Amino acid sequence: MKTIKFKNGDQAHAIGLGTWKATGETVKQAVKDAVNAGYRHIDTAAVYQNENEIGEALQEIFAEGNVKREDLFITSKLWNDAHASEDVLPALSESLDKLQLDYLDLYLIHWPVAFQKGIGFPSKPEDYRSLNEVPLITTWQEMEKAHAKGLTRHIGVSNFSQKKLEDLNSKAEIIPEVNQVELHPLLQQNALKEYCDKNGIILTAYSPLGSGDRPDAMKADNEPNLFDIPTIGQIAEKHGISPAQVLIGWHAARGSSAIPKSTNPVHMRSNLEAAEIALDKTDMADIAALDKHFRFIDGKFFEMPGSGYQNIYDE
Ligand SMILES: NC(=O)c1ccc[n+]([C@@H]2O[C@H](COP(=O)([O-])OP(=O)(O)OC[C@H]3O[C@@H](n4cnc5c(N)ncnc54)[C@H](OP(=O)(O)O)[C@@H]3O)[C@@H](O)[C@H]2O)c1
């Protein structure tokens, strides 16, 4: 299995299991199926409201005795309502309690956006807090403390532009080790990838398959379907693999990590196997030509008029 490597020598599988939108018994079963299928990297977040069930699944997995805590790489994320200094460590402790773990492998600031305490999704401008009031570096310093206390082996960010990373890096003691962002052939983010590669920041691809199961309210009319792109289909046919495997294999070939979500064991297995697919130079050039800077997760849901947030991706 291809791996991602951290500066301290730690490694994780390049392909992990995404769990957004999977809840209750479904996510519990999905995590058990995934680990049985060979997954060792699981991505969750406080806001996914599935940490309890993932924790239960992990306990059952550990009780079976074949897979130990240290064999797994577990990521969770700080929600936007817990950016204030006094809220970061308690939020991490809550995630650890739910997951029934002593430490995370990776803890991420989920979005460069701050809400008032207790706000899941804002309904009015007053639900937001500005980044002047709660600067990202203040939140980050608490992430550094969490790392120093051993509550998480690695710390990183998500949905950060190069501009936000540069600003944070100029003030941080520990440079974020990971930036988890939307990434796929229609959104290749070459400049961000180059910056991350240069600075030893691992880029992790979310929504690598186009996030077709997210709520309709988050979808644009006539949005593209990654599985239907003719070039992807032709490459799949050429190698005798599925379009999903081309989409996932592309990240492994590019040296990034990807966390496709699935609750279907057949999909999970083929997604994991995609890490080993050898796309050739022609395939990579054909996929490179598909970039349209198209976002499925456009972030506009955090740009409510009066909230003070605009252009959160700085582009
Ligand atoms: N940091 C962030 O802000 C952020 C944002 C979005 C996502 N994420 C993370 O990234 C993960 C993945 O992104 P996502 O959930 O948005 O979407 P995604 O992984 O791009 O797509 C998930 C969809 O693809 C389907 N699928 C999976 N494997 C397939 C296969 N081999 N063939 C056909 N269909 C397949 C899934 O259905 P089945 O379940 O039926 O297989 C599901 O409908 C999330 O779950 C989450 O962990 C993070």
The ligand as an SDF file (V2000), in Angstrom:
LIG
                    3D

 48 52  0  0  0  0  0  0  0  0999 V2000
  -12.2900   18.7200    5.2750 N   0  0  0  0  0  0  0  0  0  0  0  0
  -13.4390   18.9690    4.6990 C   0  0  0  0  0  0  0  0  0  0  0  0
  -13.9620   20.0900    4.7300 O   0  0  0  0  0  0  0  0  0  0  0  0
  -14.1350   17.8580    3.9630 C   0  0  0  0  0  0  0  0  0  0  0  0
  -15.1520   18.1590    3.0510 C   0  0  0  0  0  0  0  0  0  0  0  0
  -15.7360   17.1070    2.3560 C   0  0  0  0  0  0  0  0  0  0  0  0
  -15.3060   15.8040    2.5750 C   0  0  0  0  0  0  0  0  0  0  0  0
  -14.3330   15.5340    3.5020 N   0  0  0  0  0  0  0  0  0  0  0  0
  -13.8700   14.1450    3.7780 C   0  0  0  0  0  0  0  0  0  0  0  0
  -13.6320   13.5020    2.5190 O   0  0  0  0  0  0  0  0  0  0  0  0
  -14.4250   12.3330    2.4270 C   0  0  0  0  0  0  0  0  0  0  0  0
  -14.7990   12.0230    0.9730 C   0  0  0  0  0  0  0  0  0  0  0  0
  -15.5270   13.0710    0.3730 O   0  0  0  0  0  0  0  0  0  0  0  0
  -17.1090   13.0310    0.1310 P   0  0  0  0  0  0  0  0  0  0  0  0
  -17.7440   12.2150    1.1880 O   0  0  0  0  0  0  0  0  0  0  0  0
  -17.5220   14.4490   -0.0080 O   0  0  0  0  0  0  0  0  0  0  0  0
  -17.3260   12.3480   -1.2610 O   0  0  0  0  0  0  0  0  0  0  0  0
  -16.6130   11.3230   -2.2570 P   0  0  0  0  0  0  0  0  0  0  0  0
  -15.7310   10.3980   -1.5160 O   0  0  0  0  0  0  0  0  0  0  0  0
  -16.0640   12.1260   -3.3740 O   0  0  0  0  0  0  0  0  0  0  0  0
  -17.8840   10.5590   -2.8390 O   0  0  0  0  0  0  0  0  0  0  0  0
  -18.6950    9.7380   -2.0400 C   0  0  0  0  0  0  0  0  0  0  0  0
  -19.7260    9.1100   -2.9660 C   0  0  0  0  0  0  0  0  0  0  0  0
  -19.0750    8.2420   -3.9080 O   0  0  0  0  0  0  0  0  0  0  0  0
  -19.6820    6.9420   -3.8630 C   0  0  0  0  0  0  0  0  0  0  0  0
  -18.6450    5.9430   -4.1400 N   0  0  0  0  0  0  0  0  0  0  0  0
  -17.6030    5.5880   -3.3570 C   0  0  0  0  0  0  0  0  0  0  0  0
  -16.8360    4.6680   -3.9640 N   0  0  0  0  0  0  0  0  0  0  0  0
  -17.4100    4.4220   -5.1540 C   0  0  0  0  0  0  0  0  0  0  0  0
  -17.0820    3.5650   -6.2310 C   0  0  0  0  0  0  0  0  0  0  0  0
  -15.9940    2.8020   -6.1870 N   0  0  0  0  0  0  0  0  0  0  0  0
  -17.8910    3.5660   -7.3040 N   0  0  0  0  0  0  0  0  0  0  0  0
  -19.0030    4.3560   -7.3650 C   0  0  0  0  0  0  0  0  0  0  0  0
  -19.3560    5.1950   -6.3740 N   0  0  0  0  0  0  0  0  0  0  0  0
  -18.5560    5.2370   -5.2740 C   0  0  0  0  0  0  0  0  0  0  0  0
  -20.2260    6.8330   -2.4530 C   0  0  0  0  0  0  0  0  0  0  0  0
  -21.2850    5.9070   -2.4080 O   0  0  0  0  0  0  0  0  0  0  0  0
  -21.2170    4.5500   -1.5130 P   0  0  0  0  0  0  0  0  0  0  0  0
  -21.1030    4.9650   -0.0880 O   0  0  0  0  0  0  0  0  0  0  0  0
  -22.5170    3.8910   -1.8540 O   0  0  0  0  0  0  0  0  0  0  0  0
  -20.0380    3.7830   -2.0070 O   0  0  0  0  0  0  0  0  0  0  0  0
  -20.7330    8.2540   -2.2320 C   0  0  0  0  0  0  0  0  0  0  0  0
  -21.9880    8.4380   -2.8370 O   0  0  0  0  0  0  0  0  0  0  0  0
  -15.6240   12.6640    3.3330 C   0  0  0  0  0  0  0  0  0  0  0  0
  -16.4170   11.5380    3.6160 O   0  0  0  0  0  0  0  0  0  0  0  0
  -14.9220   13.2940    4.4960 C   0  0  0  0  0  0  0  0  0  0  0  0
  -14.3260   12.2900    5.3180 O   0  0  0  0  0  0  0  0  0  0  0  0
  -13.7300   16.5510    4.1750 C   0  0  0  0  0  0  0  0  0  0  0  0
  1  2  1  0
  2  3  2  0
  2  4  1  0
  4  5  1  0
  4 48  2  0
  5  6  2  0
  6  7  1  0
  7  8  2  0
  8  9  1  0
  8 48  1  0
  9 10  1  0
  9 46  1  0
 10 11  1  0
 11 12  1  0
 11 44  1  0
 12 13  1  0
 13 14  1  0
 14 15  2  0
 14 16  1  0
 14 17  1  0
 17 18  1  0
 18 19  2  0
 18 20  1  0
 18 21  1  0
 21 22  1  0
 22 23  1  0
 23 24  1  0
 23 42  1  0
 24 25  1  0
 25 26  1  0
 25 36  1  0
 26 27  1  0
 26 35  1  0
 27 28  2  0
 28 29  1  0
 29 30  1  0
 29 35  2  0
 30 31  1  0
 30 32  2  0
 32 33  1  0
 33 34  2  0
 34 35  1  0
 36 37  1  0
 36 42  1  0
 37 38  1  0
 38 39  2  0
 38 40  1  0
 38 41  1  0
 42 43  1  0
 44 45  1  0
 44 46  1  0
 46 47  1  0
M  CHG  2   8   1  16  -1
M  END
$$$$
